[in-house]
């Protein structure tokens, strides 16, 4: 089991990551042992996560979400899945 997650940073930006131990990883971020991006934007708050079958699948999903706009990430965070297609860059 693995996870993809979204953190809200102290500057209100979002960080997307993946891990096999969500609790430990959030602690690492908040202790300054996470990504360089979050080290400069502490504290961080977990605002979204989803379970994946493997770390490879979680990483693929992480890469997908990285490319999304802020509005699309916020729709995901707020469980507004019906809005995701219209927020896609390729939506017609």
N, C-alpha and C positions, 0 to 999 in steps of 0.2 A: 504494500500500500504506500502511496505517495500523495503529496498535496501540491496544488498550485495555490498561491495566496496573493492577496493585495494588501499592502500596508498604506495607511495614510500617515504621512510624515508631518513634522511640526510646522513645516512651511505650506501645508495643505497640498503638496504634491503626492503622487501615488508611486509606489514601488511594487513591481510584480516579481515574484520569485517562486521557486519550487524546492521541495525538501521531502525527506522521508520521516522527519520528526518535527512536526509543526510547533509544538510547545517549546522545544529546545531552540529551534531556529528563531522564534520571536524573541526569546530571552537573549540570544546571541546578538540580534539586531539592537535591542535596547541596552545591552551592555557594551556597545561599540565594537563588537566582534563580527558584525555582519558585513554587508557590502559597503564599499566606499561611499556610495550614494547615501545610504541611510546614516552612516557615521556622522555626517555633517548636518543631519536633519532630525536629531533625536528630541523627544521620544517619538516612537512610532506606535501606531495602533492597528491591530488586525481588523480590517473591515470586510474581508471576503476570503473564503477558501472553498475549494472543492476537492474531493477525493479522486484519485486516479489509480488505475490498476498497477502502474509501474512508474519509476522515476523518469523513464524515457517518455512516457505519455504525458507526465506532468510537465516535463521540460518543453515538449512540443506545444502544449497548451499555453505555457508561459510565453513562448515566442509569439504565439498567435495574439495573445492579449497585449503584449508589448506594442504591437503595431496599431492598436486601437486608439481612437481619440479619447480625450478625457470624458466627453459626454457618453460615449459608448461604455467606457469602464464604469461610470457612475450608474448607468442603466443596469449593468451586470450586478454591481454591488447592491443596488436597491431592488433586485429581483424583478426587474421590468423586462423580461425576456422578449415580450412581444414588440418592444421598441428597438431591439438590437438590429434587425435587418434594415430599418430605415436610417440607422446611424452608420451603416456601412458605407465606405467610400465607393464601393462598386454597385450599390443599390440603385436600381432604375425603376 
